[in-house]
Amino acid sequence: MRYAALAFLLSALTDLGARRVSLRHWAGLLCALGASATMAGDWPAFRGPEGNGVARGDKAPLHWGPGKNVRWKVALPGPGNSSPIVSSGRIFVTCAEDEGKKRNLYCYDRRTGAKLWVRTVTFPGVEPTHKSNPYCASTPVADGSRVIVWHGSAGVFCYDFDGKELWKTDLGTKRHDWGYASSPILHRGKVILNFGPGARTFLAALDLETGNLLWKHDEPGGLDATDQRMIGSWSTPIIATVDGRDQILCSMPSRLIACDPERGSLLWFCRGLGTEKIEMVDASPVVSGGIGVAFTGWINGPTMGFKLGGSGDVTSTNRLWLEKQTQRIGSGVVVDGRLYIVNAGPGTAQCIECSTGKILWTERLDGGESWGSVVLAAGRLYVTSRRGVTTVFRPAPEKLDVLAMNDLGEPSHATPAISDGQIFLRTDAHLYCIGED
């Protein structure tokens, strides 16, 4: 948005002359610049503006709790594993009702918490899921004027910020015993989605303006009538720049893939995310300095480090290390080449060298295990446990250095959204806005 504003200014100055720019043109410029400023600190997608868990800005709350630094909270109709997003003064979050027959997208005013609108998609069919993964587990994504949400077998929907439906796309039935959770992302006019898990598993791109399917890259799925293995990917894709080109990276069952955003063609892949009996992935991969780390989602499952780039199967040339590590559902954050991640299963935090896989430290968190992802804001790391305790700690390679523990007293499986000095956090019962004076 800020680039559009600058382009507008240059065009105005060039075409009309600096001294002859009309009031109407300056008004348009100010509106564009205002929108840019509004969006500068937004958290418009799962894991933030860049999909890497890093918040823009240098402020974030450190201490809060019931009755302390809670600007507002609103009740939600039920639990959910999706996370809130922040875009142009609005907060969006998904939540299901009636055992998934009603799949809701809620829009709230950022300043007051007032509910602006809710859009409900009715799905009368049968779509299995696990009780620990309620329907509407996918986090929406927004671009400042449109918001896109994936409701599993019910389809992909796009609304403007007044709640008007702009388009909907039916990608077909999604069936898996543990439901769905991958979140859509945006890239240069495209909605990118990891559709799965299940026998129908693919990476897809939809046109942001129309919802038309632009391309689809199929991946091996599982859990059909003949497959008894535990297999599936709930991972949200990320965008990485490799050799000067943007590529879509996504952790799929058994391997990490890289696809061309324009055509969807498979560029390269690295194996290592599975065994003969289990191929399950929850967390998104992380990338730093030409090196990536990808995770599996079960106890003693493999975690691997790899170099980015190449062509075809790069396992033998690019895979740097492969280690059996603990269960991970949420993703981590990379700071100075070191990965900070909090695990499911045992409630531990870890610091790992991305290039070698060396674990620098492992420490237990008093807040318990976490399904949400770690985020970085104001030089501090934040993660919310399943008990609803958000631990704040420094990204220190020597040891776990806890700065604060903030207990809302309500279970949560979500990732905090941090925007312009405020935290938006979803629990099983409420949506919170947290901010220090």
C-alpha positions in Angstrom: 0.0 0.0 0.0 2.8 2.4 0.8 4.3 1.8 -2.6 1.0 2.7 -4.3 0.9 5.9 -2.3 4.4 6.8 -3.4 3.6 6.0 -7.0 0.5 8.2 -6.8 2.7 11.1 -5.5 5.3 10.7 -8.2 2.6 10.5 -10.9 0.9 13.6 -9.5 4.1 15.6 -9.4 5.2 14.5 -12.9 1.9 14.9 -14.7 0.5 18.0 -13.0 3.5 19.7 -11.6 4.2 20.2 -8.0 2.6 23.6 -7.9 -0.5 22.7 -9.8 -1.6 19.5 -8.0 -5.4 19.9 -7.4 -7.1 19.5 -4.1 -8.7 16.3 -5.3 -5.3 14.8 -6.1 -3.8 15.7 -2.8 -6.9 14.3 -1.0 -6.4 11.0 -2.9 -2.7 11.1 -1.9 -3.5 11.7 1.8 -6.0 8.8 1.7 -3.4 6.5 0.2 -0.8 7.5 2.7 -3.4 7.2 5.5 -4.2 3.6 4.4 -0.4 2.9 4.3 0.0 4.2 7.8 -2.9 2.2 9.0 -1.6 -1.0 7.5 2.0 -0.5 8.4 1.7 -2.4 11.7 -1.1 -4.8 10.7 -1.1 -8.6 11.3 -3.1 -9.6 8.2 -2.4 -13.3 8.1 -1.4 -16.4 10.1 2.0 -15.7 11.7 2.0 -12.1 10.7 2.7 -9.8 7.7 5.6 -11.9 6.3 4.3 -15.3 7.6 7.5 -15.7 9.8 6.0 -14.8 13.2 7.7 -11.4 13.3 5.7 -8.2 14.2 6.6 -4.8 12.8 7.2 -2.0 15.2 9.0 -1.7 18.5 6.2 -1.9 21.1 4.3 -4.8 22.6 2.6 -5.4 26.0 4.7 -7.3 28.6 2.3 -7.8 31.4 -1.5 -8.5 31.5 -4.1 -10.7 33.1 -7.8 -10.7 34.0 -8.5 -7.1 34.9 -5.0 -5.9 34.0 -4.2 -4.2 30.6 -7.2 -5.8 28.9 -8.6 -3.0 26.7 -11.7 -5.1 25.7 -12.9 -8.7 25.4 -15.8 -10.2 23.5 -17.4 -13.6 23.9 -17.1 -16.2 21.2 -19.7 -18.9 20.6 -17.2 -21.8 21.1 -13.6 -23.0 21.1 -11.4 -22.9 18.1 -7.8 -23.4 16.9 -7.7 -20.5 14.4 -6.0 -17.2 15.3 -7.2 -13.6 14.9 -5.8 -11.3 12.2 -5.6 -7.4 12.1 -6.2 -5.4 9.0 -7.1 -1.7 8.5 -8.8 -1.2 11.9 -10.6 -4.5 11.9 -10.1 -7.8 13.7 -11.2 -11.0 12.0 -11.6 -14.4 13.5 -13.4 -17.7 12.7 -15.6 -19.7 14.9 -18.1 -22.6 14.3 -21.5 -23.4 15.7 -23.9 -26.3 15.6 -21.2 -28.9 15.3 -19.7 -27.3 12.2 -23.0 -26.8 10.3 -22.5 -23.1 10.8 -19.1 -21.7 9.9 -18.6 -18.1 10.9 -16.3 -15.3 10.1 -16.5 -12.5 12.6 -15.4 -8.9 12.1 -14.8 -6.6 15.1 -13.8 -2.9 15.4 -10.2 -2.8 16.6 -10.6 0.2 18.8 -13.7 -0.8 20.7 -14.3 -4.5 20.1 -17.8 -3.8 18.7 -19.0 -6.6 16.4 -19.3 -5.0 13.0 -20.7 -8.1 11.2 -20.7 -11.9 11.0 -21.0 -14.0 7.9 -22.2 -17.5 8.3 -21.7 -20.4 5.8 -24.1 -23.3 6.3 -22.7 -26.7 5.5 -25.2 -29.5 6.1 -22.9 -32.3 4.9 -20.8 -34.6 7.0 -17.1 -33.6 7.4 -15.1 -35.5 10.0 -12.8 -33.9 12.4 -11.3 -34.6 15.9 -12.8 -33.1 19.0 -9.4 -31.4 19.7 -9.7 -29.6 16.3 -13.1 -27.8 16.1 -14.4 -26.7 12.7 -13.2 -23.2 11.5 -9.6 -24.1 12.4 -8.2 -22.1 9.5 -7.1 -18.5 10.1 -8.3 -15.9 7.5 -6.1 -13.6 5.5 -6.8 -9.9 4.5 -5.2 -7.3 2.2 -6.7 -4.1 3.7 -10.0 -4.2 1.7 -10.8 -7.9 1.3 -10.7 -10.9 3.7 -10.5 -14.5 2.5 -11.5 -17.5 4.6 -11.3 -21.3 4.0 -14.2 -23.3 5.4 -13.0 -26.8 4.4 -15.5 -28.7 2.3 -17.8 -25.6 2.4 -15.4 -23.7 0.2 -13.2 -20.6 0.0 -15.0 -17.2 0.5 -14.0 -13.6 -0.1 -15.7 -10.6 1.5 -15.1 -6.9 1.4 -14.6 -5.1 4.7 -18.3 -4.3 4.9 -19.1 -8.0 4.8 -20.3 -8.2 1.2 -19.5 -11.5 -0.4 -17.3 -10.9 -3.5 -16.8 -14.5 -4.5 -16.8 -18.1 -3.4 -15.0 -21.1 -4.8 -15.8 -24.7 -4.3 -12.6 -26.8 -4.3 -14.4 -30.0 -3.5 -14.7 -32.3 -0.5 -12.0 -32.5 2.2 -12.1 -35.6 4.4 -9.7 -36.5 7.2 -10.4 -37.9 10.7 -8.6 -34.9 12.2 -10.1 -32.2 10.1 -8.4 -29.2 8.5 -6.3 -26.3 9.7 -4.0 -24.9 7.0 -4.5 -21.1 6.4 -4.6 -19.3 3.1 -1.9 -16.7 2.3 -1.7 -14.0 -0.3 1.0 -13.4 -2.9 0.8 -10.9 -5.8 -2.9 -11.2 -6.6 -3.2 -14.8 -5.7 -4.7 -16.8 -2.8 -2.4 -19.7 -2.0 -3.9 -22.7 -0.1 -2.7 -26.1 1.1 -5.9 -28.1 0.5 -5.8 -31.1 2.7 -5.2 -33.4 4.5 -6.9 -36.4 3.0 -6.9 -38.5 -0.2 -7.3 -35.2 -2.1 -4.2 -33.1 -1.2 -3.0 -30.3 -3.3 -1.5 -26.8 -3.4 -3.7 -24.3 -5.2 -3.7 -20.7 -6.3 -6.9 -18.7 -6.7 -7.3 -15.3 -8.4 -7.7 -12.7 -5.7 -10.2 -10.7 -7.7 -12.4 -13.5 -9.0 -11.7 -16.6 -7.0 -11.0 -18.6 -10.2 -8.6 -21.5 -9.9 -5.4 -20.5 -11.6 -3.4 -23.7 -10.9 -3.3 -26.8 -8.8 -0.3 -28.9 -7.8 -1.3 -32.4 -6.6 0.5 -34.1 -3.8 0.2 -37.7 -2.5 -2.6 -37.9 0.1 -3.7 -40.6 2.4 -6.3 -42.1 4.8 -8.6 -43.4 2.1 -10.3 -46.9 2.4 -7.0 -48.7 1.6 -4.5 -46.6 3.5 -3.9 -47.4 7.2 -1.0 -45.1 7.7 -1.2 -41.9 9.7 -0.7 -39.2 7.1 -1.6 -35.6 6.5 -0.4 -32.0 6.3 -2.0 -29.1 8.2 1.0 -26.8 7.4 0.4 -23.2 6.1 2.6 -22.4 3.1 5.2 -19.6 3.3 6.9 -17.4 0.6 10.7 -17.5 0.3 13.0 -15.7 -2.0 15.4 -18.2 -3.5 18.1 -17.0 -6.0 16.2 -13.8 -6.5 12.8 -15.6 -7.2 9.8 -16.0 -5.0 8.9 -19.6 -4.3 6.1 -21.2 -2.3 7.4 -23.5 0.4 5.1 -26.0 2.0 5.7 -29.0 4.3 3.8 -31.9 2.9 3.6 -35.5 4.0 7.1 -37.0 3.7 8.7 -34.0 2.0 9.2 -30.2 1.8 8.2 -28.8 -1.6 8.9 -25.6 -3.5 6.6 -24.4 -6.2 6.5 -21.6 -8.7 3.9 -19.0 -7.7 3.0 -18.2 -11.3 2.4 -21.7 -12.7 2.3 -24.0 -9.7 5.0 -26.2 -11.2 7.2 -28.2 -8.7 10.7 -26.7 -8.6 12.4 -28.8 -6.1 11.7 -31.0 -3.0 13.6 -32.4 0.0 12.6 -35.7 1.6 12.7 -36.5 5.3 9.3 -35.6 6.8 8.0 -39.1 7.3 8.5 -42.8 8.2 7.0 -46.0 6.9 4.0 -45.7 9.2 3.6 -42.0 9.9 3.7 -38.9 7.7 2.1 -36.0 9.6 3.0 -32.3 9.5 1.5 -29.4 11.4 4.0 -26.6 11.6 5.0 -24.3 8.8 8.7 -24.4 7.8 11.0 -21.5 8.7 13.7 -19.9 6.6 16.8 -17.8 7.4 19.8 -16.9 5.3 19.2 -19.6 2.6 18.6 -22.3 5.1 15.2 -23.8 6.0 14.0 -26.0 8.8 10.9 -28.2 8.5 9.1 -30.2 11.3 6.8 -33.2 11.7 3.9 -33.4 14.2 4.5 -36.4 16.4 6.7 -37.5 19.2 10.2 -38.5 18.0 9.3 -37.5 14.5 12.0 -36.2 12.2 13.0 -32.5 11.9 15.3 -31.5 9.1 17.5 -28.6 8.0 18.1 -28.0 4.3 19.6 -25.5 1.8 17.1 -23.6 -0.4 17.1 -24.0 -4.1 18.1 -26.5 -6.8 16.0 -28.6 -9.1 14.0 -31.8 -8.6 14.9 -34.1 -5.7 17.6 -32.2 -3.7 17.6 -34.5 -0.7 21.1 -35.8 -1.3 22.6 -32.4 -2.0 20.6 -30.0 0.1 19.6 -31.7 3.2 21.9 -30.6 6.0 20.7 -32.6 8.9 17.9 -34.9 10.0 17.1 -35.5 13.7 14.4 -37.2 15.7 12.9 -34.5 17.9 9.8 -33.9 20.0 6.3 -33.2 18.9 5.6 -29.8 17.3 2.3 -28.3 16.2 3.1 -24.6 16.3 6.0 -23.0 14.3 9.0 -21.2 15.7 10.8 -17.9 15.0 14.4 -17.5 13.7 16.6 -14.9 15.2 20.3 -14.6 14.2 20.3 -18.0 12.6 18.9 -19.7 15.7 15.4 -21.2 15.9 13.2 -20.6 19.0 10.3 -23.0 19.2 7.9 -24.3 21.9 6.8 -27.9 21.7 3.6 -29.8 22.1 3.8 -33.0 24.1 6.3 -32.0 26.8 5.9 -28.3 27.5 9.4 -27.3 26.6 11.0 -24.4 24.8 14.1 -25.0 22.7 16.8 -23.0 20.9 18.3 -24.8 17.8 21.0 -23.8 15.3 19.3 -23.8 11.9 22.5 -24.8 10.0 23.4 -27.8 12.2 20.3 -28.9 14.1 22.3 -28.6 17.3 20.0 -28.0 20.3 21.6 -25.2 22.3 19.1 -25.5 25.2 15.9 -27.2 26.2 13.9 -25.8 29.1 10.5 -26.6 30.6 7.9 -23.9 30.6 5.7 -23.5 33.7 2.8 -22.5 31.4 2.6 -26.0 29.9 2.6 -27.3 26.3 1.6 -25.1 23.4 -0.2 -25.7 20.1 0.2 -22.0 19.1 3.2 -20.6 17.3 6.0 -18.4 18.7 6.0 -14.7 17.6 8.6 -12.0 17.9 7.7 -8.4 18.9 9.8 -5.6 20.4 12.8 -7.9 20.7 10.8 -10.4 22.8 9.3 -13.8 22.1 5.7 -14.6 22.9 3.9 -18.0 23.0 0.5 -19.0 24.5 0.1 -22.4 26.1 -3.0 -24.6 25.9 -3.8 -23.5 29.5 -3.9 -19.9 28.3 -0.6 -18.8 29.8 1.5 -16.5 27.5 5.2 -16.8 28.3 7.4 -13.9 27.2 11.1 -14.6 26.9 14.2 -13.2 25.4 15.8 -14.7 22.2 19.0 -15.7 24.1 21.2 -18.5 22.8 22.6 -19.3 26.3 19.5 -20.2 28.2 15.7 -19.6 28.6 15.3 -16.1 30.0 11.7 -15.6 31.0 10.5 -12.0 31.3 6.8 -12.5 32.1 4.0 -15.1 32.4 0.5 -13.8 31.7 -2.4 -16.1 32.6 -5.9 -15.3 31.3 -7.3 -18.4 32.9 -8.9 -19.7 29.7 -7.6 -22.5 27.4 -6.2 -21.4 24.1 -4.7 -23.1 21.0 -4.2 -19.9 19.1 -1.2 -17.7 18.1 -1.1 -14.1 19.3 -1.6 -11.3 16.7 0.6 -8.4 17.6 -0.1 -5.0 16.0 0.9 -1.5 16.8 1.7 -2.2 20.5 -1.4 -4.3 21.1 -1.9 -8.1 21.3 -5.1 -9.8 20.0 -5.5 -13.2 21.5 -8.2 -15.8 21.1 -9.1 -18.3 23.8 -11.8 -20.9 23.9 -14.2 -18.4 25.3 -13.2 -14.9 24.3 -11.3 -12.6 21.9 -9.0 -10.2 23.8 -7.4 -6.9 23.0 -4.4 -6.3 25.3 -2.5 -3.1 25.6 -0.4 -1.2 28.1 -0.9 2.5 28.7 
